[in-house]
């Protein structure tokens, strides 16, 4: 036990100090108590945490800083409130928990992109060689894109899928190239492995992917990858009717989506 812990133990008796054995490390007990209180709320502020745990603000802040550095807690960049981090989801091992964590981390960026362009924003993950949609924010326009959450789509034919495939393992890419010729869904679908290999190289170079009517004729998508601490892949995308999307600066949208993708990745524990 370090000096700070000994001093704080003398100064405050809290629910975390409730008669446990002398072999207990109080800083660990208090940290676990903080995690329990954060887990009980979607998000929680510092003042509420100190009230619930009985810890002083300085002790709470110090322990939270350690938990954040280790990835067990995340502090929202705009709200300054605290929520569970990626390491907790990794310990639980639940796919539902991991998806919930991804959705929570991506939600602020999805809202900003939707509000900036008023086009549909999607969140997806990679399942083998397929893309799976896990969240969506729709456009307010009468004509807009809609994709059923949970639906599977061949990754090679979509912007989000290509964004993830470009950064996937060598083994998965070799499996992908071995599967040619690919089914053609629209006139612009890439059906040859060599063309797809060149496309994925371009995506890695610029950091985002474009789907120019490759899966659905009349639909354009701009997407960027999301990474987590363990190498998992997701993707963030903006999609809309080609008639509107082609009037926009797709490279600018691509840079925005890539920047938000990196922001989400860092919150999930990814270190570039």
C-alpha positions as CSV (number, residue, x, y, z in Angstrom):
1,X,0.0,0.0,0.0
2,X,1.5,3.4,-0.9
3,X,1.7,6.4,1.3
4,X,-1.2,8.2,-0.4
5,X,-3.5,5.2,0.2
6,X,-2.4,5.1,3.9
7,X,-3.2,8.8,4.3
8,X,-6.5,8.6,2.5
9,X,-7.5,5.5,4.5
10,X,-6.9,7.4,7.8
11,X,-8.9,10.4,6.6
12,X,-12.1,8.8,5.2
13,X,-14.2,5.8,6.0
14,X,-16.3,4.8,3.1
15,X,-18.7,2.1,2.0
16,X,-15.6,0.6,0.4
17,X,-13.9,0.3,3.8
18,X,-16.7,-1.7,5.5
19,X,-14.8,-4.0,7.7
20,X,-12.9,-5.9,5.1
21,X,-9.8,-7.9,6.1
22,X,-6.5,-6.2,6.8
23,X,-5.0,-7.9,3.8
24,X,-7.3,-5.9,1.5
25,X,-5.6,-3.2,-0.6
26,X,-8.0,-0.3,-0.2
27,X,-7.2,1.4,-3.5
28,X,-8.2,-1.8,-5.3
29,X,-11.4,-2.1,-3.2
30,X,-12.3,1.6,-3.9
31,X,-11.6,1.2,-7.6
32,X,-13.9,-1.8,-7.8
33,X,-16.5,0.2,-6.0
34,X,-16.2,2.9,-8.6
35,X,-16.6,0.4,-11.4
36,X,-19.7,-1.0,-9.8
37,X,-21.3,2.4,-9.5
38,X,-20.4,3.3,-13.1
39,X,-21.8,0.0,-14.3
40,X,-25.1,0.8,-12.6
41,X,-25.5,3.9,-14.8
42,X,-25.1,4.5,-18.5
43,X,-23.0,7.5,-17.7
44,X,-22.3,9.2,-14.4
45,X,-20.5,12.4,-13.2
46,X,-17.8,12.9,-10.7
47,X,-20.0,14.6,-8.0
48,X,-22.6,11.7,-8.2
49,X,-19.8,9.1,-7.9
50,X,-18.4,10.8,-4.8
51,X,-21.8,10.9,-3.3
52,X,-22.6,7.3,-4.0
53,X,-19.2,5.9,-2.9
54,X,-18.4,8.3,0.0
55,X,-14.9,8.9,-1.4
56,X,-13.5,12.4,-1.5
57,X,-13.4,14.2,-4.9
58,X,-9.6,14.0,-5.0
59,X,-9.5,10.3,-4.3
60,X,-12.2,9.6,-6.8
61,X,-10.5,11.7,-9.5
62,X,-7.2,10.0,-8.9
63,X,-8.6,6.5,-9.0
64,X,-10.7,7.3,-12.1
65,X,-7.5,8.6,-13.9
66,X,-5.9,5.2,-13.3
67,X,-9.0,3.3,-14.5
68,X,-9.1,5.5,-17.6
69,X,-5.4,4.9,-18.4
70,X,-5.9,1.2,-18.1
71,X,-9.0,1.2,-20.3
72,X,-11.6,0.2,-17.7
73,X,-13.4,3.6,-17.7
74,X,-13.9,6.2,-20.5
75,X,-14.6,9.9,-19.9
76,X,-16.9,11.4,-22.6
77,X,-15.1,14.2,-24.5
78,X,-18.0,16.6,-24.4
79,X,-20.0,15.5,-21.3
80,X,-17.0,14.8,-19.1
81,X,-19.1,12.0,-17.6
82,X,-17.8,8.5,-17.0
83,X,-18.8,5.1,-18.5
84,X,-17.3,1.6,-18.6
85,X,-14.4,1.1,-21.0
86,X,-13.3,-1.5,-23.5
87,X,-11.4,-3.6,-21.0
88,X,-14.6,-4.4,-19.1
89,X,-16.3,-5.6,-22.2
90,X,-13.2,-7.7,-23.1
91,X,-13.3,-9.4,-19.7
92,X,-17.0,-10.2,-20.0
93,X,-16.4,-11.7,-23.4
94,X,-20.0,-11.2,-24.5
95,X,-20.7,-10.3,-28.2
96,X,-23.7,-8.3,-27.1
97,X,-21.5,-6.3,-24.6
98,X,-18.9,-5.6,-27.2
99,X,-21.6,-4.4,-29.7
100,X,-23.2,-2.2,-27.0
101,X,-19.8,-0.7,-26.3
102,X,-19.2,0.0,-30.0
103,X,-22.6,1.6,-30.4
104,X,-22.1,3.8,-27.3
105,X,-18.6,4.9,-28.5
106,X,-19.9,5.6,-32.0
107,X,-23.1,7.4,-31.2
108,X,-21.8,11.0,-30.8
109,X,-19.9,10.8,-34.1
110,X,-22.9,9.2,-35.9
111,X,-25.1,12.1,-34.7
112,X,-22.6,14.7,-35.9
113,X,-22.2,13.1,-39.3
114,X,-26.0,12.8,-39.7
115,X,-26.6,16.4,-38.7
116,X,-23.8,17.7,-40.9
117,X,-25.0,16.0,-44.1
118,X,-28.5,14.9,-43.4
119,X,-27.8,11.5,-45.0
120,X,-28.0,8.0,-43.4
121,X,-25.2,7.0,-41.1
122,X,-24.4,3.3,-40.6
123,X,-22.3,1.4,-38.1
124,X,-21.2,-2.1,-39.1
125,X,-18.9,-5.0,-38.2
126,X,-17.1,-7.7,-40.1
127,X,-18.3,-11.3,-39.8
128,X,-16.0,-13.4,-41.9
129,X,-16.3,-12.0,-45.5
130,X,-19.7,-10.4,-44.7
131,X,-20.7,-7.1,-43.3
132,X,-23.3,-6.9,-40.6
133,X,-25.2,-3.7,-39.8
134,X,-25.4,-3.0,-36.1
135,X,-26.7,0.6,-35.9
136,X,-28.2,3.3,-38.1
137,X,-29.2,6.9,-37.9
138,X,-31.6,7.9,-40.7
139,X,-31.8,11.0,-42.8
140,X,-34.7,13.4,-42.4
141,X,-35.2,13.5,-46.2
142,X,-38.2,11.8,-47.9
143,X,-35.9,9.8,-50.1
144,X,-33.3,8.1,-47.9
145,X,-31.4,4.9,-47.4
146,X,-32.6,2.3,-45.0
147,X,-30.9,-1.0,-44.0
148,X,-32.3,-3.5,-41.6
149,X,-30.1,-3.9,-38.5
150,X,-28.6,-7.3,-38.3
151,X,-28.7,-7.9,-42.1
152,X,-25.6,-9.5,-43.8
153,X,-24.1,-8.2,-47.0
154,X,-21.0,-9.4,-48.9
155,X,-18.3,-7.1,-47.7
156,X,-16.5,-6.7,-51.0
157,X,-19.5,-5.0,-52.6
158,X,-19.9,-2.2,-50.0
159,X,-18.0,0.8,-48.8
160,X,-18.1,-0.2,-45.2
161,X,-17.1,-3.8,-46.1
162,X,-14.2,-2.6,-48.2
163,X,-13.0,-0.3,-45.4
164,X,-12.8,-3.2,-43.1
165,X,-11.4,-5.7,-45.6
166,X,-8.6,-3.3,-46.4
167,X,-7.3,-3.5,-42.9
168,X,-8.1,-7.1,-42.2
169,X,-5.6,-9.9,-41.7
170,X,-3.6,-11.4,-44.6
171,X,-5.3,-14.7,-44.0
172,X,-8.8,-13.2,-44.5
173,X,-7.7,-11.2,-47.5
174,X,-6.3,-14.4,-49.1
175,X,-9.6,-16.1,-48.4
176,X,-11.3,-13.2,-50.1
177,X,-9.2,-13.2,-53.2
178,X,-9.6,-17.0,-53.6
179,X,-13.4,-16.6,-53.7
180,X,-13.4,-14.9,-57.1
181,X,-15.3,-14.4,-59.4
182,X,-17.6,-12.4,-57.1
183,X,-21.3,-12.0,-57.6
184,X,-22.3,-8.8,-59.4
185,X,-25.1,-6.9,-57.6
186,X,-25.0,-3.7,-59.7
187,X,-23.2,-2.5,-62.8
188,X,-20.2,-1.1,-60.8
189,X,-19.6,-4.2,-58.5
190,X,-16.0,-5.3,-58.4
191,X,-16.0,-8.9,-59.6
192,X,-12.2,-9.6,-60.1
193,X,-9.7,-10.3,-57.3
194,X,-7.0,-8.2,-58.9
195,X,-9.2,-5.1,-59.1
196,X,-10.3,-5.6,-55.5
197,X,-6.7,-6.0,-54.4
198,X,-5.9,-2.6,-56.0
199,X,-9.0,-1.1,-54.5
200,X,-8.1,-2.2,-51.0
201,X,-4.6,-0.8,-51.4
202,X,-6.0,2.6,-52.3
203,X,-8.3,2.5,-49.3
204,X,-5.4,1.8,-47.0
205,X,-3.5,4.7,-48.5
206,X,-6.2,7.3,-48.1
207,X,-7.9,5.9,-45.0
208,X,-11.5,5.7,-46.3
209,X,-13.5,3.7,-48.9
210,X,-16.0,4.7,-51.6
211,X,-18.9,2.6,-52.8
212,X,-20.0,4.2,-56.1
213,X,-23.2,2.2,-56.7
214,X,-21.5,-1.1,-56.3
215,X,-24.1,-2.9,-54.2
216,X,-27.2,-0.9,-55.0
217,X,-27.5,1.0,-58.2
218,X,-28.3,4.6,-57.3
219,X,-26.7,4.5,-53.9
220,X,-23.3,5.9,-52.9
221,X,-21.5,5.3,-49.7
222,X,-18.4,6.8,-47.9
223,X,-16.9,4.6,-45.1
224,X,-13.9,4.4,-42.8
225,X,-12.7,1.6,-40.5
226,X,-13.0,1.5,-36.7
227,X,-10.4,-0.5,-34.7
228,X,-10.4,-1.7,-31.1
229,X,-7.6,-2.6,-28.7
230,X,-7.7,-6.3,-29.7
231,X,-7.6,-5.8,-33.5
232,X,-11.3,-6.1,-34.1
233,X,-12.9,-4.2,-37.0
234,X,-15.9,-2.1,-37.5
235,X,-16.9,0.7,-39.9
236,X,-18.6,4.0,-39.9
237,X,-20.3,5.2,-43.1
238,X,-22.5,7.9,-44.7
239,X,-24.7,6.8,-47.5
240,X,-27.4,8.4,-49.7
241,X,-28.9,8.6,-53.2
242,X,-26.3,9.0,-55.9
243,X,-28.1,12.1,-57.2
244,X,-27.4,13.9,-53.9
245,X,-24.0,12.3,-52.9
246,X,-22.3,13.1,-56.2
247,X,-23.1,16.8,-55.7
248,X,-21.1,16.6,-52.4
249,X,-17.3,16.6,-51.9
250,X,-16.9,12.9,-51.3
251,X,-13.2,13.3,-50.4
252,X,-14.1,15.8,-47.7
253,X,-16.8,13.5,-46.3
254,X,-14.2,10.6,-46.4
255,X,-11.7,12.6,-44.4
256,X,-14.4,13.5,-41.8
257,X,-15.6,9.9,-41.5
258,X,-12.0,8.7,-41.2
259,X,-11.3,11.2,-38.5
260,X,-14.4,10.1,-36.5
261,X,-13.5,6.5,-37.1
262,X,-10.1,7.1,-35.5
263,X,-11.7,9.0,-32.6
264,X,-14.0,6.1,-31.9
265,X,-11.1,3.7,-32.2
266,X,-9.1,5.5,-29.6
267,X,-12.1,5.4,-27.2
268,X,-12.2,1.7,-27.7
269,X,-8.6,1.4,-26.7
270,X,-6.9,1.4,-30.1
271,X,-3.3,2.8,-30.2
272,X,-2.1,3.7,-33.7
